[in-house]
């Protein structure tokens, strides 16, 4: 059993920054690779970023250069530093475990005002 708890969302003006966190509880091997997805109202879920156990990272083109993903393996935590936020970044952000995809957290809302 795995539980994911996201936090750090909020309301900011365009150009601002937020740092999201996701803590995983449970099967440690599920958390070797961790990723972030987001979903805006009326839109499909969108991949944002991923970090693998070897430290390699991936970003969607829409956030590349503005967002940075990092991981604290000792704490089973993944972070998403979001800078230069845009209105179109507004969405519910979810933590995702590629190795154990059936688990999902409650998400954290990010709202960017233009």
Backbone as JSON, one array per atom type, in Angstrom:
{
  "sequence": "XXXXXXXXXXXXXXXXXXXXXXXXXXXXXXXXXXXXXXXXXXXXXXXXXXXXXXXXXXXXXXXXXXXXXXXXXXXXXXXXXXXXXXXXXXXXXXXXXXXXXXXXXXXXXXXXXX",
  "N": [[0.84, -1.18, 0.0], [0.48, 2.21, -0.79], [0.72, 5.63, -0.04], [0.27, 8.9, -1.18], [1.08, 12.25, -0.64], [0.49, 15.4, -1.57], [1.59, 18.81, -1.52], [1.92, 22.4, -1.17], [0.81, 23.93, -3.14], [-0.97, 26.87, -4.37], [-2.11, 30.29, -4.74], [-0.85, 32.52, -7.04], [0.62, 35.39, -8.64], [1.2, 35.9, -12.13], [4.48, 35.16, -13.19], [5.41, 34.64, -10.73], [6.51, 32.28, -8.14], [6.35, 28.89, -7.02], [6.72, 26.08, -4.83], [6.26, 22.76, -5.03], [5.57, 19.82, -3.14], [5.8, 16.31, -2.68], [5.12, 13.67, -0.72], [5.8, 10.3, -0.18], [4.39, 7.4, 1.23], [4.91, 4.15, 2.32], [5.5, 1.43, 0.2], [8.74, 1.44, -0.54], [10.18, 0.9, -2.9], [8.48, 1.64, -4.88], [8.87, 4.3, -5.15], [11.21, 4.98, -6.39], [11.37, 6.12, -8.9], [9.79, 9.12, -9.72], [7.12, 11.3, -10.61], [5.42, 14.22, -11.92], [2.18, 15.24, -12.76], [-0.38, 17.22, -14.3], [-3.66, 18.64, -14.28], [-5.95, 20.61, -15.83], [-9.14, 22.26, -15.52], [-11.54, 20.75, -17.57], [-9.68, 19.82, -19.32], [-7.34, 17.36, -20.58], [-5.3, 15.13, -18.62], [-1.93, 16.07, -18.1], [1.46, 15.44, -18.7], [4.12, 16.61, -16.69], [6.72, 16.53, -15.43], [9.51, 14.37, -14.68], [11.52, 12.39, -12.52], [14.13, 10.12, -12.32], [15.51, 7.24, -10.61], [18.21, 7.28, -11.01], [18.78, 9.87, -11.18], [18.29, 11.18, -13.54], [16.32, 13.45, -15.44], [13.19, 14.58, -16.8], [11.23, 16.81, -18.76], [8.23, 18.44, -19.74], [7.76, 20.24, -22.78], [6.44, 22.58, -22.32], [7.1, 23.44, -19.78], [9.79, 23.37, -19.54], [12.86, 24.72, -18.57], [11.71, 26.44, -16.8], [10.62, 25.05, -14.68], [11.83, 22.9, -12.08], [12.64, 19.68, -11.15], [13.22, 17.68, -8.3], [14.57, 15.32, -5.93], [14.35, 13.74, -2.8], [15.56, 11.04, -1.66], [15.87, 9.83, 0.8], [13.77, 10.79, 2.22], [11.65, 10.0, 0.78], [10.52, 11.84, -0.98], [9.45, 14.06, -3.49], [10.1, 17.05, -5.25], [8.87, 19.99, -6.86], [10.0, 22.71, -8.21], [8.71, 25.65, -9.23], [9.07, 28.23, -11.35], [8.69, 31.53, -12.78], [5.93, 31.5, -13.35], [3.04, 30.95, -15.35], [-0.2, 31.93, -16.58], [-1.34, 29.77, -17.85], [-0.31, 27.65, -16.47], [-2.0, 27.06, -14.5], [-3.65, 24.64, -12.68], [-4.6, 21.43, -11.3], [-2.18, 19.75, -9.57], [-0.59, 16.65, -9.61], [1.11, 14.03, -7.96], [2.95, 11.26, -9.17], [3.65, 7.79, -9.52], [5.67, 6.12, -11.49], [6.46, 3.42, -11.34], [4.54, 2.26, -9.84], [1.79, 2.76, -10.8], [-0.89, 2.76, -10.04], [-1.41, 4.16, -7.76], [-2.38, 7.28, -6.37], [-2.29, 10.66, -5.38], [-4.09, 13.28, -3.6], [-3.74, 15.6, -4.85], [-2.62, 18.99, -5.5], [-3.62, 22.31, -5.69], [-2.79, 24.71, -8.09], [-2.94, 28.03, -8.85], [-2.67, 30.56, -11.11], [-2.67, 33.92, -11.6], [-3.22, 36.29, -14.11]],
  "CA": [[0.0, 0.0, 0.0], [1.23, 3.46, -0.91], [-0.03, 6.88, 0.08], [0.97, 10.09, -1.67], [0.54, 13.49, -0.09], [1.03, 16.59, -2.24], [1.39, 20.09, -0.85], [2.69, 23.52, -1.7], [0.07, 24.73, -4.11], [-1.51, 28.14, -3.9], [-2.45, 31.3, -5.74], [0.23, 33.48, -7.26], [0.52, 36.18, -9.86], [2.09, 35.49, -13.2], [5.86, 35.52, -12.92], [5.76, 34.19, -9.39], [7.08, 30.95, -7.95], [5.83, 27.98, -6.01], [7.44, 24.83, -4.71], [5.39, 21.66, -4.67], [6.19, 18.66, -2.52], [5.0, 15.09, -2.64], [5.72, 12.67, 0.17], [5.25, 8.97, -0.36], [4.43, 6.51, 2.38], [4.59, 2.78, 1.97], [6.48, 0.6, -0.48], [9.82, 2.33, -0.97], [10.59, 0.64, -4.28], [7.57, 2.35, -5.78], [9.23, 5.72, -5.2], [12.52, 5.2, -6.98], [11.1, 7.1, -9.95], [8.6, 9.9, -9.37], [6.8, 12.3, -11.63], [4.31, 15.15, -11.71], [1.22, 15.49, -13.82], [-1.33, 18.26, -13.95], [-4.91, 18.62, -15.02], [-6.75, 21.82, -15.75], [-10.56, 21.98, -15.75], [-11.95, 20.55, -18.95], [-8.56, 19.39, -20.15], [-6.78, 16.05, -20.27], [-4.13, 15.13, -17.76], [-0.73, 16.42, -18.86], [2.75, 15.17, -18.07], [4.89, 17.81, -16.39], [8.14, 16.26, -15.21], [9.81, 13.08, -14.07], [12.89, 12.16, -12.08], [14.4, 8.7, -12.14], [16.37, 6.91, -9.48], [19.6, 7.61, -11.34], [18.9, 11.32, -11.21], [17.91, 11.79, -14.82], [15.06, 14.18, -15.38], [12.48, 14.89, -18.04], [10.28, 17.91, -18.63], [7.43, 18.76, -20.91], [8.26, 21.44, -23.43], [5.75, 23.76, -21.8], [7.66, 23.89, -18.5], [11.25, 23.27, -19.59], [13.53, 25.99, -18.32], [11.02, 27.18, -15.74], [10.38, 24.13, -13.56], [12.93, 22.0, -11.73], [12.23, 18.57, -10.3], [14.28, 17.12, -7.49], [14.08, 14.2, -5.13], [15.06, 13.39, -1.58], [15.26, 9.62, -1.52], [15.79, 9.48, 2.21], [12.47, 11.23, 2.72], [10.61, 9.59, -0.18], [9.86, 13.09, -1.35], [9.81, 14.71, -4.75], [9.78, 18.46, -5.26], [8.77, 20.66, -8.14], [10.19, 24.16, -8.1], [8.07, 26.27, -10.39], [9.39, 29.66, -11.47], [8.13, 32.22, -13.94], [4.64, 30.86, -13.58], [2.16, 31.56, -16.33], [-1.62, 31.66, -16.37], [-1.63, 28.44, -18.38], [0.14, 26.64, -15.52], [-3.08, 26.83, -13.56], [-4.13, 23.26, -12.77], [-4.37, 20.59, -10.14], [-0.94, 19.02, -9.79], [-0.6, 15.34, -8.96], [2.31, 13.23, -7.91], [2.71, 9.99, -9.85], [4.72, 6.82, -9.36], [5.71, 5.3, -12.71], [6.62, 1.99, -11.04], [3.31, 1.81, -9.17], [0.9, 3.8, -11.31], [-2.27, 2.73, -9.55], [-1.55, 5.03, -6.61], [-2.54, 8.68, -6.72], [-2.57, 11.53, -4.25], [-5.27, 14.13, -3.72], [-3.38, 16.73, -5.69], [-2.5, 20.32, -4.91], [-4.09, 23.27, -6.69], [-1.97, 25.86, -8.44], [-3.71, 29.03, -9.58], [-1.83, 31.68, -11.52], [-3.48, 35.02, -12.13], [-2.47, 37.09, -15.09]],
  "C": [[0.88, 1.24, 0.0], [0.29, 4.63, -0.75], [0.85, 8.02, -0.38], [0.28, 11.33, -1.14], [1.24, 14.67, -0.75], [0.72, 17.83, -1.42], [2.18, 21.17, -1.57], [1.99, 24.37, -2.73], [-0.43, 26.03, -3.51], [-1.85, 29.03, -5.06], [-1.33, 32.31, -5.84], [-0.06, 34.28, -8.52], [1.5, 35.63, -10.9], [3.5, 36.02, -12.94], [6.34, 35.07, -11.56], [6.27, 32.76, -9.35], [6.33, 30.19, -6.88], [6.71, 26.74, -5.97], [6.48, 23.75, -4.21], [6.21, 20.54, -4.05], [5.23, 17.48, -2.59], [5.76, 14.08, -1.78], [5.02, 11.34, -0.05], [5.43, 8.14, 0.9], [4.09, 5.1, 1.9], [5.76, 2.06, 1.32], [7.57, 1.48, -1.1], [10.19, 2.13, -2.44], [9.68, 1.33, -5.29], [8.04, 3.78, -6.04], [10.61, 5.97, -5.78], [12.43, 6.22, -8.12], [9.81, 7.82, -9.57], [8.37, 10.97, -10.42], [5.64, 13.17, -11.17], [3.47, 15.23, -12.98], [0.34, 16.65, -13.37], [-2.57, 18.13, -14.81], [-5.68, 19.89, -14.77], [-8.21, 21.46, -16.01], [-10.89, 21.85, -17.23], [-10.86, 20.07, -19.88], [-8.06, 18.02, -19.7], [-5.59, 16.2, -19.32], [-2.87, 15.29, -18.61], [0.52, 16.08, -18.06], [3.49, 16.48, -17.86], [6.38, 17.49, -16.3], [8.29, 14.9, -14.54], [11.26, 13.06, -13.63], [13.05, 10.67, -11.8], [15.39, 8.48, -11.0], [17.83, 7.23, -9.74], [19.82, 9.11, -11.47], [18.54, 11.98, -12.53], [16.52, 12.39, -14.72], [14.47, 14.39, -16.77], [11.47, 15.98, -17.76], [9.45, 18.01, -19.91], [7.97, 20.05, -21.51], [7.66, 22.7, -22.82], [6.35, 24.27, -20.49], [9.18, 23.88, -18.49], [11.87, 24.64, -19.43], [12.91, 26.81, -17.22], [10.82, 26.32, -14.48], [11.61, 23.26, -13.34], [12.42, 20.93, -10.78], [13.44, 18.06, -9.53], [13.68, 16.08, -6.55], [14.96, 14.02, -3.91], [14.69, 11.93, -1.27], [15.09, 9.21, -0.05], [14.42, 9.81, 2.79], [11.32, 10.79, 1.82], [9.81, 10.79, -0.67], [10.37, 13.58, -2.7], [9.31, 16.14, -4.71], [9.63, 18.95, -6.7], [8.86, 22.15, -7.9], [9.68, 24.79, -9.38], [8.33, 27.77, -10.37], [8.75, 30.23, -12.73], [6.78, 31.64, -14.33], [3.79, 31.68, -14.54], [0.7, 31.18, -16.02], [-1.94, 30.22, -16.77], [-1.07, 27.31, -17.52], [-0.93, 26.31, -14.49], [-3.67, 25.43, -13.75], [-4.03, 22.62, -11.39], [-3.14, 19.74, -10.47], [-0.95, 17.74, -8.95], [0.78, 14.69, -9.03], [1.98, 11.86, -8.51], [3.92, 9.08, -9.67], [4.74, 5.91, -10.58], [5.8, 3.8, -12.43], [5.37, 1.41, -10.4], [2.19, 2.77, -9.54], [-0.51, 3.79, -10.76], [-2.49, 3.66, -8.36], [-1.58, 6.5, -7.05], [-2.86, 9.47, -5.47], [-3.8, 12.39, -4.52], [-5.0, 15.35, -4.59], [-3.25, 18.02, -4.89], [-2.77, 21.34, -6.01], [-3.11, 24.42, -6.87], [-2.82, 26.79, -9.29], [-2.82, 30.23, -9.85], [-2.72, 32.75, -12.15], [-2.62, 35.88, -13.04], [-2.55, 38.58, -14.78]]
}
